[in-house]
């Protein structure tokens, strides 16, 4: 099982390191969705009673995550469910929140609200000061990510050493 998870991550990451011609053939939405799936495979949360593994977005799901890429996928034996995040929702409804929005103030507010919850936050950032535990950015036509281990500890989420090794930058 661990070898299968590592293989999935290596395949998703390796796709980003091919020439820009190949990278252009893979839509960024699909690549981002594959990264989110693999992040979930290499993270551990405290157990919960949710029947599904819920990935939530701040903006419309179809504009944020490719449902086709995540169709029929599971995380820890739970089928993935995609939904839009609502501030009024119980935070236990989302195990991962993709902080994708043009409204940086709103994203920062949600990141602060979730900082002590058992939620893996994934932000978008090109400045190196991302809001999430994991922060995606595009560099040299490649999708890369940074990790903030202090934020992960605060949320009681442990990240695999394999994931940490693949990060471009790791904050302690």
N, C-alpha and C positions, 0 to 999 in steps of 0.2 A: 504494500500500500504506500509506504514512504517513497519507494522508488518510482511508483506511478505519479505521485504528486510532484516529485522532483522533475520527472520527465516532462510533465505538463508545464511547469514553470520554465524549464530550460527552453522548450519549444516556443513558448510565448515571448520570452526574452530574446531568444535567438532571432526571431523574426525582425526584431528592431535593429539588429546589427548588420543586416544585409545592406546591399547598395540602396541608394535612394530610389532607384528605378523599381526595385522590388517593394520597398516600403510604400511607394506611391500606389502599388497595386492592392494593398491592404487598407481598407478605409480606417481612418483614425478611430471612428466610433467602435468598430469591431475590435481593433487592437486594444483600446481602452477597456472594453468589456472583458476581453481575455485577461488583461492585467487585474481587473477587479476580482475576477474569479480566482486567479492564482493567488492573489493576496489573501483571500479567504481560506484557501487551502493551506497556507503557511502561517496561519495565526490561530491562537487558542483563546477561547473565551470561557468565562465561568458558565456552567451548564444553565440552561433555561428550559422552560416548558413549551416554547414555541414549536408548532408542528412543521414550520417551514423556516428556511434561512432567508431573512428579509434584507434585501439590498434596497435602500431608499435613495432618492435623488432630491435635490432642492428644486430643480426645474422639471419639465415634462420628461417622463421616462424615455419615450421614443427618441427624443432629441439628445439624451444623455448616455443611454446604455442600449446596446443592441439586444433586444429580446431573443433574436435568432441565435446569437452566439451562446446565450445562457440557457436556451431551451433544453429541457431534460437533464440539466446538470444538478448535482447535489453537493452540499457542503456538510461534512460530518453526518452523512446519511439523510439529510433533510433537503427536500426539493427547494430550489431557489425561487423566491417570489420577489418580483420587482414592483415598487410602488413609489409614489411621490411622498416626500416627507411633509408632515404637518406638525407645527409647533404644539398643537393641542393633542396630538397623539401621544400615547404612552411610549416613552423612549424604549421600552423593552420590545416594541414592535419592530425595531430596526437593529440588526446586528452590525450592519455597515451603512454608513451614510456618505454618499458622494457629494461633496460640497461644491457642486458645479453651479455657479450663477455669476452673472455679470455684476450683481449687487454685493460687493465685497463686505459692506457693513452687515448685511443680512447673514452672509456666510460666517463672518466672525462671531456674530451673536449666537448662531447655532453651534459653532465649534465650541464656544465657551459653555453653552448650556449642556453639551454632551461630554465635556472634558472629564467628568468623573463617572460617567455611565459606562457600561460595558459595550461600547460602540466603537468599531473601527472606523475612524473618519479618514476619508481620502479627499485631499484637496488638489487644486490645480495651482501651480506656482512656477514662475520662471525666475523669481528674484532670490530664492533660497530661504524665504521666510514664510513658508506655507502654513496654513491653518490646520491641516490635518496631521494625523499620526503618520500617514503616508502622503507624499505630495508628488504628483505627476507633473512633468513638464516636457516640452519638445525641445531638443537640442540637436543641432546638425541633422535635422529631418528624422530624428529618432525619439521615441517615447522613452523617457527615463524616469526614475523616481528617487526620492530622498526619504529617509525615515527619521522620526523623532521618538527615540526610545523613552525619554522622560514622559512624554504624553501617553505612550503605550502603557507604561507602568501605572500612571495615574488612572487610566481607564481599566486597569487590571486585565490587559490583553498582552499575551506573550507572542513575540514574533520569532519565527524559526531562524536559526543561525544561517541557514541557506539563503533566506530572503535578505538578511542583513548583509551577507557577502555580495549580493547582486546590486545593492543600493549604490547609487552614485555618491551620496553623502549620508552620513549617519550622525545625528546629534545625540549626545548622551543626556 
